[in-house]
Amino acid sequence: MKSSKVELIQRGYADEEMIQAAKLKTEAELIKDLNSKLAWERTAAVYALKQPDRFASLYIELLSKEKKLYTRLACSEVLAAGGEECARRLSEWLGMIGHNQHQCIGLTSKKKSYPLPRDLIARIMAKMDGRILPVLFTQAIFSDEKKLSEALDAIGFMVFYHPALATEQQLHQILRLFDVCENEVIHWKAVTALSAYPIPTACRFLEVLSSTGNPRLQPEIQRSLNLLYDKCDD
């Protein structure tokens, strides 16, 4: 059943007229509106302010406590349009918002598409411009395991859909995780991320892992290998 406009507004929806009206306000007024009791005002303020590299911290703070769908979508959309400074701010929050992150190895997808990151911040970063990929490696992949786990999801998603971003150097950073980290979930996510790297080194590593690695990782190893074989055939 289609929601009425009143119901949408209650969920934080702001139409174009509301956003244009918000743009007439001063910057100080809009920053104040980010904490308005009216969800639609918060949404309109986000769209009117934008400038994600400048206001990233404000949007992330709002996102960390926001309950209304459309306001969360507005924050996510604006942040995803940010650059390297925004990405650095976001990387500090990987794995910190919500409780939807993988705590154990999940089911292997039967689809050929790359799994959408479950962590909200990782999902935002995965959809950012490819120029922020180095930030994911330098700011997150060598961080604590919680951030690392979510960074892998974002890295894999971004590179899978933008294969020109893949480099041998990145690949070796991912492979190194199997030596320096014992976390099974991180190994599982790293195997998934390897499916984004149509580089012979990735195939050879997975082929060895398929005969010597953790049995619990085998379904994901086979899926990644099949995806890589398809790409190599292309």
Backbone torsions as a table, in degrees:
resi	resn	phi	psi	omega
1	MET	NA	130.9	-176.8
2	LYS	-70.7	134.3	179.9
3	SER	-74.2	145.3	175.4
4	SER	-76.2	165.1	-179.3
5	LYS	-63.5	-35.9	178.6
6	VAL	-61.3	-43.8	179.5
7	GLU	-65.2	-38.9	178.2
8	LEU	-63.5	-43.4	179.6
9	ILE	-62.7	-37.5	177.5
10	GLN	-64.0	-25.3	178.5
11	ARG	-91.9	7.9	174.7
12	GLY	100.1	6.9	-178.9
13	TYR	-69.8	135.9	174.8
14	ALA	-127.2	123.0	-179.8
15	ASP	-82.0	177.8	-175.1
16	GLU	-61.5	-36.6	179.1
17	GLU	-63.2	-41.9	178.6
18	MET	-64.8	-40.2	-179.0
19	ILE	-68.4	-42.0	178.9
20	GLN	-63.8	-38.0	176.9
21	ALA	-64.1	-38.2	179.1
22	ALA	-64.8	-33.6	-178.7
23	LYS	-66.6	-15.3	177.7
24	LEU	-81.3	-11.6	-179.1
25	LYS	-81.5	161.4	176.6
26	THR	-74.7	163.5	178.2
27	GLU	-59.5	-41.6	-179.7
28	ALA	-62.9	-39.3	179.1
29	GLU	-66.4	-40.0	-179.7
30	LEU	-66.9	-40.2	177.5
31	ILE	-62.3	-38.5	176.6
32	LYS	-65.4	-37.7	-179.2
33	ASP	-66.5	-19.1	176.6
34	LEU	-62.0	-19.4	178.1
35	ASN	-111.4	17.5	178.9
36	SER	-61.6	151.0	175.8
37	LYS	-73.9	-16.1	179.5
38	LEU	-94.4	119.2	-175.6
39	ALA	-60.9	-38.6	-178.1
40	TRP	-65.3	-31.3	177.1
41	GLU	-68.4	-37.1	176.8
42	ARG	-63.9	-44.2	179.1
43	THR	-61.5	-48.0	-179.6
44	ALA	-61.1	-38.1	179.8
45	ALA	-64.6	-40.3	178.7
46	VAL	-61.8	-47.3	-178.8
47	TYR	-68.4	-31.9	-179.5
48	ALA	-76.3	-37.6	-179.8
49	LEU	-75.2	-50.3	-174.5
50	LYS	48.6	-125.0	-178.9
51	GLN	44.8	61.0	-172.8
52	PRO	-59.4	-32.6	179.4
53	ASP	-68.8	-30.7	-179.6
54	ARG	-82.7	-40.1	-173.1
55	PHE	-110.2	18.0	-177.1
56	ALA	-53.0	-44.6	-177.0
57	SER	-61.5	-37.6	179.1
58	LEU	-67.1	-43.2	-178.9
59	TYR	-68.4	-38.6	179.3
60	ILE	-67.1	-40.6	177.9
61	GLU	-61.9	-42.5	177.5
62	LEU	-63.1	-44.3	-179.2
63	LEU	-61.5	-34.4	-176.3
64	SER	-67.1	-20.1	-178.1
65	LYS	-122.7	-5.6	-174.8
66	GLU	-72.1	136.2	179.4
67	LYS	-108.4	-20.3	-173.9
68	LYS	-84.8	131.6	-172.7
69	LEU	-55.6	-53.0	-172.2
70	TYR	-70.7	-28.6	175.6
71	THR	-70.4	-39.6	176.1
72	ARG	-63.2	-41.4	178.5
73	LEU	-63.8	-39.4	179.3
74	ALA	-63.2	-46.6	178.2
75	CYS	-60.0	-45.0	-178.3
76	SER	-63.1	-43.5	-178.3
77	GLU	-64.6	-45.1	-178.4
78	VAL	-68.8	-42.1	178.9
79	LEU	-63.8	-37.5	-179.5
80	ALA	-65.1	-18.4	178.8
81	ALA	-88.5	-0.1	-176.9
82	GLY	-76.8	173.3	179.6
83	GLY	-107.1	-150.0	-172.9
84	GLU	-65.8	-39.0	179.8
85	GLU	-64.2	-42.9	176.8
86	CYS	-61.5	-42.4	-179.7
87	ALA	-62.6	-39.3	178.3
88	ARG	-62.4	-41.8	177.9
89	ARG	-64.1	-43.9	-179.8
90	LEU	-62.9	-40.6	-175.8
91	SER	-60.8	-26.5	178.3
92	GLU	-68.3	-18.2	-175.7
93	TRP	-107.1	5.4	178.4
94	LEU	-56.3	128.7	178.6
95	GLY	76.2	7.8	-172.5
96	MET	-103.7	-14.8	-176.4
97	ILE	-113.5	127.3	179.1
98	GLY	80.6	-178.5	-176.6
99	HIS	-132.8	30.6	-175.0
100	ASN	-96.8	3.1	-176.5
101	GLN	-71.9	152.6	176.1
102	HIS	-67.3	129.6	174.6
103	GLN	-105.7	-12.4	178.3
104	CYS	-149.7	171.7	179.6
105	ILE	-61.5	130.8	-179.3
106	GLY	-94.7	-175.8	178.1
107	LEU	-73.8	144.8	177.4
108	THR	-76.1	128.6	-178.4
109	SER	-67.6	142.1	175.8
110	LYS	-91.6	-3.5	-179.2
111	LYS	-87.9	159.4	177.0
112	LYS	-90.6	-7.6	177.6
113	SER	-78.9	161.9	179.8
114	TYR	-83.2	137.3	-178.8
115	PRO	-61.3	133.1	176.9
116	LEU	-69.3	130.0	178.9
117	PRO	-54.1	139.3	-179.9
118	ARG	-83.8	-29.6	177.6
119	ASP	-72.6	133.1	-174.7
120	LEU	-60.4	-46.1	-178.2
121	ILE	-66.8	-41.2	177.2
122	ALA	-61.3	-37.6	179.5
123	ARG	-64.5	-41.0	177.8
124	ILE	-64.1	-48.3	-176.8
125	MET	-65.2	-33.1	179.7
126	ALA	-63.2	-24.5	-176.9
127	LYS	-99.4	3.8	179.7
128	MET	-78.9	171.2	178.0
129	ASP	-62.4	146.4	-176.2
130	GLY	-60.0	-17.6	-178.7
131	ARG	-67.8	-13.1	179.3
132	ILE	-90.5	-1.3	-178.5
133	LEU	-55.8	-42.2	177.2
134	PRO	-58.6	-30.3	178.1
135	VAL	-64.2	-41.1	178.9
136	LEU	-60.6	-37.0	179.2
137	PHE	-75.6	-48.6	-173.5
138	THR	-76.6	-33.4	-175.2
139	GLN	-94.1	-23.2	-171.7
140	ALA	-121.4	-41.9	-170.8
141	ILE	-69.0	-19.9	176.2
142	PHE	-106.0	20.7	-179.9
143	SER	-96.8	-160.9	178.9
144	ASP	-69.1	165.0	-172.1
145	GLU	-64.7	-30.5	179.2
146	LYS	-62.7	-48.1	179.2
147	LYS	-68.5	-41.8	179.5
148	LEU	-57.4	-44.5	-178.4
149	SER	-58.5	-43.5	-178.4
150	GLU	-78.0	-32.9	178.0
151	ALA	-61.2	-38.3	179.0
152	LEU	-59.9	-39.6	178.3
153	ASP	-62.1	-44.0	-178.9
154	ALA	-68.0	-42.0	179.1
155	ILE	-61.4	-50.2	-178.6
156	GLY	-60.1	-44.4	-179.1
157	PHE	-62.2	-47.9	-177.1
158	MET	-63.0	-46.6	-176.9
159	VAL	-71.7	-34.7	179.4
160	PHE	-58.1	-41.8	-177.4
161	TYR	-92.8	-5.3	175.5
162	HIS	-136.0	69.0	-172.1
163	PRO	-59.0	-20.0	178.2
164	ALA	-65.6	-16.9	179.5
165	LEU	-77.2	-19.9	-173.8
166	ALA	-66.9	132.8	176.3
167	THR	-132.9	157.4	177.4
168	GLU	-62.9	-36.1	-179.7
169	GLN	-62.4	-46.0	177.3
170	GLN	-60.1	-44.3	-178.1
171	LEU	-57.5	-43.9	-178.9
172	HIS	-67.4	-30.7	176.0
173	GLN	-65.7	-37.8	177.7
174	ILE	-70.5	-44.1	-179.8
175	LEU	-61.4	-33.7	-178.9
176	ARG	-61.3	-26.0	-179.0
177	LEU	-61.4	-29.1	179.9
178	PHE	-69.8	-19.0	178.9
179	ASP	-94.6	-34.8	-171.8
180	VAL	-101.8	-9.2	-176.3
181	CYS	-126.8	137.4	-179.6
182	GLU	-105.5	0.4	-176.9
183	ASN	-69.8	118.9	-176.2
184	GLU	-63.5	-37.3	-179.9
185	VAL	-66.5	-39.2	178.1
186	ILE	-66.2	-40.1	175.5
187	HIS	-60.7	-43.6	179.7
188	TRP	-61.3	-44.6	179.8
189	LYS	-69.2	-34.5	177.6
190	ALA	-64.9	-39.2	176.6
191	VAL	-60.8	-43.4	177.6
192	THR	-62.3	-44.6	-179.7
193	ALA	-60.9	-32.9	179.9
194	LEU	-62.7	-23.7	178.6
195	SER	-65.2	-14.4	179.7
196	ALA	-88.7	-4.8	-174.4
197	TYR	-113.5	91.3	-179.7
198	PRO	-76.2	61.2	-177.6
199	ILE	-120.9	134.4	-177.2
200	PRO	-50.3	-35.8	179.9
201	THR	-58.7	-38.9	-180.0
202	ALA	-65.5	-44.0	178.7
203	CYS	-61.4	-46.3	-178.0
204	ARG	-63.1	-41.1	179.4
205	PHE	-62.7	-45.9	-179.2
206	LEU	-66.3	-35.0	178.0
207	GLU	-64.1	-40.4	176.0
208	VAL	-66.6	-42.6	-178.4
209	LEU	-64.3	-29.2	-178.5
210	SER	-67.1	-21.2	-179.8
211	SER	-108.7	-16.0	-176.4
212	THR	-123.1	-11.6	-171.6
213	GLY	-84.3	-178.2	178.6
214	ASN	-56.2	124.1	179.6
215	PRO	-57.2	-30.5	-178.8
216	ARG	-69.9	-17.9	179.5
217	LEU	-91.3	-9.1	-171.5
218	GLN	-57.3	-43.8	178.9
219	PRO	-59.0	-40.1	-179.9
220	GLU	-71.9	-37.0	176.8
221	ILE	-60.2	-46.0	-179.6
222	GLN	-65.2	-38.5	178.3
223	ARG	-63.2	-46.6	-179.9
224	SER	-63.3	-41.5	177.9
225	LEU	-61.9	-44.1	179.8
226	ASN	-61.4	-41.1	178.8
227	LEU	-65.6	-41.1	179.5
228	LEU	-68.1	-39.7	177.7
229	TYR	-61.7	-40.2	178.2
230	ASP	-61.8	-41.6	-179.2
231	LYS	-68.2	-39.1	179.5
232	CYS	-65.7	-36.5	178.3
233	ASP	-65.8	-34.1	179.4
234	ASP	-68.7	NA	NA
